Amino acid sequence: MAIREKILNAVINCFKRHGAKGIDTPVFELKEVLTEKYGEESRLIYDLKDQGGELLALRYDLTVPFARYLAMNKIKKMKRYHVGKVWRRESPSIIRGRYREFCQCDFDIAGQFDPMIPDAECLKIIHEILNTLQLGDFLIKVNDRRVLDGMFAVCGVPDNKFRFICASVDKLGKMSWKDVRQEMIGKMGVTPDVADQIGDYIQQCGGVSLVEQLLQDPKLSQNKQALEGLGDLKLLFEYLTLFGIAEKISFDLSLARGLDYYTGVIYEAVLLQSPAQQGEEALGVGSVAAGGRYDGLVGMFDPKGRKVPCVGLSIGVERIFSIVEQRMEVGPLFRKIQATETQVLVATAQKNFLRERMKLIAELWDAGIRAEMLYKKNPSFLNQLHYCEETGIPLVAIIGEQELKDGVIKLRSVASREEVDIKREDIITEIQRRMSES
């Protein structure tokens, strides 16, 4: 929990730095709110039994409830973050950071704004968070649903098969192109020629030069949707360069994001394993952050179909958590994490000093100092020191006969074992001073 808290604090601090306000929504929604929003993934929704005439389901993500919240409250503009649990009926895999109940951290910008400015900020936020967490090298893949749909159209995919082919393309990376091609032909019923044309496109990735190259592509440049998407991606790269993060972004035509509600730019951040980490157990954690633009979702919940354009991101804290657990020496952020935040242990080396310890610890608590003592009348001094070493408590405030007589408290540093006598009335100031310096 201490590591988890540290990760969540880093994420939430970044969201707040970008001006988001927090909200919360119920853990369950009407089943009809959730169905038909997630494509193939809808089978993973946890249904609840009929609750007195209402069919309910546990929320699958935080995005659909947010869209429902905006529509119900007629909100046209909002920048919000939401940290909460979601539920998916999948096969759990702890090593992959994949669970049935897990925490999501979302940031979304709702409202009508000029193209690609909020989208660029979302990518900047992902970049900031992954940098802060020091998980190693990473890459943020970017694509656009309009480019994908335009590509399927020019390759000859029938309209009614777009979403199914999209779901197949999304598996590239987890499956080889050969297997994805086979699925398209065998299960989706496209011809080998169409599959090969799609393959020629989706195996390309690069930067803004690839965007410019595709703008000149004889087939894609004839498709209005693809041209719009590529134009926005070119603008996006311009903004990402201004934010100083373009070198971490890859335009990847195989990125499809399986969820049905995306309408424009989509993105996904993946960790790149460095050779030094190859000896570790394979960390097949997949993406650690993802998101995109969903301009039509709010309109689905509005009685008049009024749309509120939205773009957002989700940080996969469970996956990040499983990585950090597997390599605790990630960097300064996670070294020597204490399970508790205790600053000082009130101790004694002599018998019959329980009352004096209780008086002293009450003073420390009242001054806002995080303090503990052992729950024994006469604990051994060695046990008290061992407790500090085990739990990472940095200071020991020692009281005994001599200290009582002299009106002092002996303050001991656990790390250096250095002991200093501090006047009783100055002990609080001294502990606070030392804690502020550590």
N, C-alpha and C positions, 0 to 999 in steps of 0.2 A: 504493500500500500504506500510506503514511503516513496518508492521509485515512481509508482503510478501518479502520486500527487505531484511529484516534481515535473513529470511529463505534462500532466494536465495544466499545471500552473504556467509552464512555458507556452503552451498552446493558447490558453485563455488570455494571458498577458499580451500576446501578439494580436489576438482578435480585438482586444480593448484598445491597443495602440492604433488600430485602424478605425476606431470610432464605432464599434458595434455595441448594441445593447443586448442583454441576455433575455431569452424567453424560455418558457417550459410548456409542454403540451401533454395531454394524458397518454399513458403507455398503451392504451387501446383506443381504437377508432372503430366506427361503423365499418363492417366488412366491405360495403360498396365503395367506401372512400378509397380503400387500398387496391381493390381488384382492377385489373386491366391497366395498371400504371407501370408495371415492371416487366412486361413481356414474358419471356420464358421463366423468369425468376419468380413469377406469381405463385408457382407451386410450393415455394419455400415459406409462404405466409402461414403463421400459426393461427388457426381458427379457434375461437372460443365457442362453447355451446350456446344455444339460444338462451339469452338472458331476458326472460319475460317479454318476448316479442321482438327483441333486437338481436340481429346477428352481428357479433363483434369479432375483431381480430387484433392481435398484438401488432404494434407498429413494426414495419419492416425497415424503415429508415426514418430520418428526421425531415426529409425534404417534402414528402407528400403531406404530412401533418402541417408543415409550415405554409404550404400553398393553400390548404384548407383554412388555416387560421387567417391568412391575408384576405381570402374571399369572404369569409364569415364576418370579418370586422371591417370590410370595405377599405382596407389599407392599400394605398397606391404606391407608397414609397417607404422603404425600411431597410436598415442595415442591421442584421441581427446575428447573434451566435447562440448555439444551443448545444449543451453537453448532456447526453442522456443515453439510456440503454435501449437497444433494439433487439428484435428476436428473429431468427431465421432457422427454418427446419432443415439444416444441412448436416452432412457428416462432419463432426468436429475433428480438428487436427491441431493439437496444441503446438506442435513444432512449427506449423504454418501460421500460427496465430489466428486460426479459424474456429469460431465458437458458435453455439446456438444462441447464447445470450452475450452481448458485448456492448461496449460503450462506443458511441460515435461523437465526434466533435465537429460541428458544422458551422460554417460562416457563409452567409448569403447576402447579396445586394439585390433588393427588389425595387423596380421603378424604371421609368422611361428615361434613359440617358444617351449621350452620344456614343456611337459604336466603339466597342473594344476597350473603353477606359476602365469600367468596372472589371471586365474580364482580365485585363492586364494586372489589376491590383490583386485579384484572387491568386494569380500565378506568383506574384511577388510574396504573398502571405505564405504559400506553400514553401517557397524558397527560404524565407526567413525562418520558418519553424524547423525545417530539416537542417538548416545551418546551426540553429541554436541547440538542437538535440545532439549534434555531433555524431551521427550514425555512420559517417563515412560518405564516400562519393555517391551522388545520385543524379538521375536524369529525369526531366519532366517531359513526357511525350504529349504532343498536341495534335489534334485533328479537328475536323468540323463535320457535323452530321450532314450538312448540305453538300459538302464535297463527296462524301461517301454515297449519298443518294444519287447525286449527279453521275458519279462514276458507275454505279450499278445500272443507271438508265442508259448511258452510252455503250455499256458492255452488253446490253440486251437482256437484262434481268426484268421479268414482268413486275409491275408495281406491287402486286399482292405478295411478292416474295421478298421484297426489300428487307423487311424486319428479320425474316428467317436467315437470309444470307448475311445480314449484319451480325446476327448472333454467331454464325459460323466464323466470320472474319475475326470476331472478338476472341476466338479460341487460339488464333495464331500466336505463338509464343508458348502457350501451354501444350499445343500440338504442332507437329511439323506441317509445312505447306502441303505435302503429299496427302496427309490425313484430312486436312481441311478441304482440299480439293475433292477428295473422295466423298466426304460428307455432302458437299455441295451437289455433286453429280448424283450420288446414290440416294440421299435423303431428301434433298431439296428439288431434285429433278431438273437442274440446269444442264445445258449441253457442255461437253468437254471444252469446246471453243470459247464459250462464255466464261467458264471457270478459269481458263488460261488467260483470257483478257483481264479478268479481275486480278489474277495472280501477278501479272506484269505491273499493275499499279500498286497493289498493297505490299509488295516486297521492297518498296522505295521508302527511304527516310532521309532527312537532311535538315537544312535550315531555310532561311528566307530565299536562297537561290533555287531550292526545289519548288517553292511556291511560285516564283517567277517563271520557272521552266514549265510548270503545269498550266500557268496562265496562257502560255503559247501552245499548249498541247492541241493538236488539230481536232481531237474528239471532245475533250473536256471543255475547251473554249467555246464550243457550240451549245453548252448546257447552261441555262440561266442560273439555276441553283448552285452549280459547282463554281461558276464565276463569282457569284455573291460571296460564297464561303471563302474562296481563295483571296478575294479582295480584302475581306475582313482579316484573314490570317496575315496578309502582307502588312496591314495597319497594326495588327497585334505585335508582330515582330519589331516594328518601329518603336512602339511603346516599351517593349521588353528591353530593347537596347538602351532606351533612356533610363529605365529602372536598373540597368547594369546586370541583368540576369540572362541575356539572350544566349550566352554560351552553354547554359544548362538546359536549354529547351531544344527538343528535337521534333520536327514536323514528321509524324509517323503515320503513313496512310493505312496501316493495319489496325490502328487504335479505333475501336468501334464502340466501347462501353455499352453493354447489353441492355441497359434500361431504356424503356420506350419513350420516356418523357423528354429526352434531350432533343434540342432543335437546332443548335448552332455549334459553337466551339466546345470541344470536350478535351479533357486532359487527365493524365495519370502520372504519378511520381513513382519511380522504382529505384531501389538501391542497387548500386553496382558493387559487386564483391571485388575487393582488391586482392592480388595474389597472396598477400600476407594472411588473409583470412581463409585461404583455400583449405587449410588443414582442419578447420572447424567442421562440425556437422553441418551438412548443407542447409542453409537458411532459406528454404523455398517460401519466402513470405509474400511473394507477389507484390502488388502495389501497396504503398504506405500512405498515399493520399490520392484523391481523385475528385473529379467534379465536372461541371460544364454549364451550358446555358440551356434553360428550359422556359421558353417564352409562352407556351400554351397551357401549362399545368394549372395555374390559378384560374384561368377561364373555365376549366372543367368543373369547378366548384361554384362558380358564380351563376345565379339563376339567369342572368342576361348574357352570360358568356363573355363578360368584360375581361380582357387579358391584362395581366401585369407582368412585363418582362422580368425575368430573374436569372441570376448567374450565381453559382456558389461552389463550395468545396467541402470535402469531408476528410478529416485526418483519421487514419486507421490506428488509433492509439493502442488497441490490443496487439496488433502486429508489431508496432514499435516496442511495446512492452515485452513481447516474447524475444525480440532481438536483444534488447538491453539485458534481460535476464540471462540470456545465453552468453553474452560477453559483457560482464560487469565493468571491465576496464575500458569503457568507451572513451572516456575523456574526463576532464575536471568536473563536468556536470554530475557524473554518477559515481565518482570515487568516494569511498567511505561514507556511504549514506547511512544515517542513523535511522533505526525503526521508530525511535521516539525523538523528540526535540528537547529533551531535558538538558538544562545548562549546568546544573549543580546538584550534587548529592550532599545532603546534610548528614554528617557522620560524627562518630565519637570513637575514641580508643579506650574509653573507660566504662565501667558499669554504672548503672543508675543515672543515666543522662537522658532518658527518654523525654522527660518533661522539658528539659532545656532544648533538645532537638525540635520538639513540637512547637515551642515558642518561636524559635529561630525560623523554622520552615514557614510558619504562618506569616511572619514579617516579609519573607521573600515572596511568597504567593501574593500577598497584598500589594507588593511593589511591582507585580507583573512579571516576576522572574520564574522561569520554568524549573521547578525543583522537585526532588524526590527524597525519600528516606526509606530505609529498610523497616519492614513491619515486625521488628523484634525489639523486646525491651533492652536486651544486651547483645547486639550482634557483634561478631568478631571483626576487628579492624581490617584484617586481611580479606574477609568476605565482602566488606563494603568496597574496598579498592578493586577487587575482582569484578564486582558488579559494574563499576564505572568502566573498566576496560572492555568488558563483554558488550555493553550497550552503547559505548562511545560517548559517555558523559565526560565533558572536558575538565570540570572543576569539582573539588571537594571542599566543603566548608566544615572544618573540624572544630568541635567544642569539647572542652575537658575542664578539669579542676583549675589548672594553671591559667587557661584562657579566661575562665569565668572570673578568677581573682584579678587578672590584669585588665579586664574589660576589652578583650580582643577576640577575634575569630581567626583561626589559622586557615589560610586559603592555599590549597595545594593544586598545582597543575598536574593532571593525570599523565600527560605526555612527557613532560620534562622532570616530574617528581619534585619540582622546586616548591618550597613552602615559605609563605610570608605571613607575618602577623599583621592583621588589619584591625584598626579600631572598630569596635562593635557598631558605632554610629555611621562608619564609612563603608561598611561591608556591601551594602546595596549598590552604592555608587561605583565601587571597585569592580563588582561582578558585571554591572552594566557596561563599564568601560572596556573590560576584557572581551565581553561578548561582541561589542561593536567593532572591535579590532580583528576578531577572528574571521 
